[in-house]
Amino acid sequence: MCDYFENIILKYNIKNYLLSFKKKYSGKRVLLYGTGKLFCTLLNKGYFEGINIIGVSDLKYDEQDNCINDFGFNSYSPINMIKANPDVILCTLEKSYLVFSALKLYAQNHNNSIKVETLIPVNYFRLFYNKFIATFLTKFKYLFNKNKKYNNVIYVTDDFGNKKIYRKQIQGLKIIFIGNNNTICIHKNCLNKFINSFIYCTDNCHFEINKTYNNIRGLKLVLNAKNSRVTVGKNSLFSGGNIVLSGENNLSVKIGNNCYFGSNLNIRTSDAHSLIDNISQEILNKGEDIIIGNNVWLANNVTVNKGVKLSDYTVVASNSLVNKKFNENNILIAGIPARVNKKDISWRPESPS
């Protein structure tokens, strides 16, 4: 087996590649993805010496972040590689073309300045096949599928509320219908505002977003329960987050005008699992609608749970967990769980300076 990987190293001239890699990325923070036998062979031969390795990632570290592994490196789960703050991600897998593609997408979604390299030259024909031809064949098959979905409509609205069916791909937004009778209403002003966003709908779901002058970045909207409804008012800004309606039908999220949402936002109308009183058999955690008023600012890493109401001009501090109704306007709330920290405040999107 060792001879096999030594032949791989010779075949792809990996030793010389790593020498040029060291020069190209001298002093850069490098995260290695893949800690299999090829990685071990290169490590034992000292080929990684001179590279500023800040950590490694692999599927085996799915629940580990910033922990020292058997190789003496910090390990990161694949979904949290960004925590290592790498300049370069180097794929050290023998069969790398699909993983390389996924790493490129990961870097694109989190930080466009992150470079992605691979030890093994990418089979671009196979990459092209998976990205375009296989996708086309899947769509072609769908056209003749007896179980294909019906009455899923995307509308574009204007300032007057007029709706027109929209049949083109919306740049930066991927929409997946897995059920029937879903409606997506997007103001025409938003068609060029989406960046790396995603909408997933089951049956009888509705999403509506009004005009905005801000980017809608990294919004992941999962309507995985029947009759789910999400509406977003005018001029709201998203910097990456999840709005999930899953597990219980007939729930909604209503977001007002001029709201700003920081990164890693999580909004959930249901726990999706049941908490039961063993004596009365009563379900203790039923889902509830969420209402977010106008001019609400949710900072980074905020979680908003079922039944929450946030009134106008509410500010939610970073890393807070909001799990109840706040009926008072102009308040700052913070903590786990969130409580009123300061009253009679307002906020503006401009920098303090």
Secondary structure as UniProt FT lines:
FT   HELIX           2..11
FT   TURN            12..13
FT   HELIX           14..24
FT   TURN            25..27
FT   STRAND          30..33
FT   HELIX           37..44
FT   TURN            45..50
FT   STRAND          53..57
FT   HELIX           59..61
FT   TURN            62..63
FT   STRAND          65..68
FT   TURN            70..71
FT   STRAND          74..76
FT   HELIX           78..84
FT   STRAND          88..91
FT   HELIX           97..110
FT   TURN            112..113
FT   STRAND          115..118
FT   HELIX           124..128
FT   HELIX           129..133
FT   HELIX           134..143
FT   TURN            146..147
FT   STRAND          153..157
FT   TURN            159..160
FT   STRAND          163..165
FT   TURN            171..172
FT   STRAND          173..177
FT   STRAND          183..187
FT   HELIX           188..190
FT   TURN            191..193
FT   STRAND          194..195
FT   STRAND          197..201
FT   STRAND          206..209
FT   STRAND          216..224
FT   TURN            226..227
FT   STRAND          229..232
FT   TURN            234..235
FT   STRAND          237..246
FT   STRAND          252..255
FT   STRAND          260..261
FT   TURN            263..264
FT   STRAND          265..268
FT   TURN            278..280
FT   STRAND          290..292
FT   STRAND          297..298
FT   TURN            300..301
FT   STRAND          303..304
FT   TURN            306..307
FT   STRAND          309..310
FT   TURN            312..313
FT   STRAND          315..316
FT   TURN            318..319
FT   STRAND          321..322
FT   STRAND          325..326
FT   STRAND          331..334
FT   TURN            335..338
FT   STRAND          339..343
//
